[in-house]
Amino acid sequence: MNPAKVVRARVRCLTDLPNVGPATAADLRLLGINLPSQLAGRDPWAMYAQLCHLTGEQHDPCVIDVFLSVVAFADGGPARPWWHYTAQRKAQQALREDAGG
């Protein structure tokens, strides 16, 4: 859903979350996440790694941005567009690469 249209009190299913449409909802269900509340406290990087492992393909890094956005929202943050998290992902990615992982 477009983050500008998200009303936290009305979030009941995965597609009610910011930046989540049918394809991302299917990815989340593949990860065993069926309700928005199941995203609270999750590690977006681990979710991405698990998705890539389960599907046998390397997904676009922007998927991490979406995962960052939905976990932040589930943890009480505001509904923001996924690209708001791109700089954070790139910075974290650089740290991970520098650390060898």
C-alpha positions in Angstrom: 0.0 0.0 0.0 1.1 3.5 -0.6 2.6 4.8 2.7 0.5 8.0 2.4 -2.6 5.9 2.6 -1.7 3.7 5.5 -3.8 4.1 8.7 -2.1 2.1 11.5 -5.4 1.3 13.2 -6.7 -0.3 9.9 -3.7 -2.5 9.3 -5.0 -6.0 9.4 -3.4 -7.9 6.5 0.0 -7.8 4.9 -1.1 -5.6 2.0 -2.3 -3.0 4.4 1.3 -2.3 5.3 3.3 0.5 3.7 5.1 -0.6 0.4 3.5 -4.0 0.4 1.5 -5.3 -2.6 0.6 -8.8 -3.6 4.1 -9.9 -4.7 5.8 -8.7 -1.4 2.9 -10.2 0.6 3.6 -13.5 -1.1 7.3 -13.2 -0.3 6.5 -12.5 3.4 4.2 -15.5 3.5 7.0 -17.6 2.1 9.0 -16.5 5.1 6.2 -17.6 7.4 4.9 -14.1 8.1 1.1 -14.0 7.7 0.2 -11.1 9.9 1.7 -7.6 10.2 2.3 -8.1 13.9 4.7 -10.9 13.1 7.1 -8.4 11.6 7.9 -6.6 14.9 11.4 -7.2 16.0 12.5 -9.1 12.9 15.8 -8.6 11.2 15.2 -7.3 7.7 18.7 -8.6 6.5 18.0 -12.1 7.8 14.6 -12.0 6.1 16.2 -11.0 2.8 18.8 -13.8 3.1 16.1 -16.3 3.9 14.0 -15.2 0.9 17.0 -15.5 -1.4 17.8 -19.0 0.0 14.2 -20.2 -0.2 13.7 -19.0 -3.8 17.2 -19.9 -5.0 17.7 -16.5 -6.5 19.4 -13.2 -5.5 16.6 -10.6 -5.2 16.9 -7.0 -6.0 18.5 -5.1 -3.0 15.4 -2.8 -2.9 13.6 -5.8 -1.3 15.8 -5.1 1.7 14.5 -1.5 1.7 11.0 -2.7 1.7 11.8 -5.1 4.6 13.4 -2.3 6.5 10.3 -0.2 6.0 7.8 -2.8 7.1 9.8 -3.9 10.2 10.3 -0.2 11.2 6.5 0.3 10.8 5.7 -2.8 12.8 8.1 -1.6 15.5 6.1 1.6 15.8 7.7 3.9 13.2 5.9 6.0 10.7 4.8 4.7 7.3 7.5 5.8 4.9 8.2 5.0 1.3 10.7 2.2 0.8 13.2 4.5 -0.8 13.5 6.4 2.4 15.5 3.3 3.6 17.9 3.1 0.6 20.6 5.2 2.2 20.4 3.2 5.4 20.6 -0.1 3.5 23.6 1.1 1.5 25.4 2.2 4.6 24.7 -1.0 6.4 25.7 -3.0 3.3 29.0 -1.2 3.2 29.6 -2.0 6.9 28.8 -5.6 6.3 31.2 -5.8 3.3 33.9 -4.1 5.3 33.4 -6.7 8.1 33.6 -9.5 5.6 30.0 -10.6 5.7 
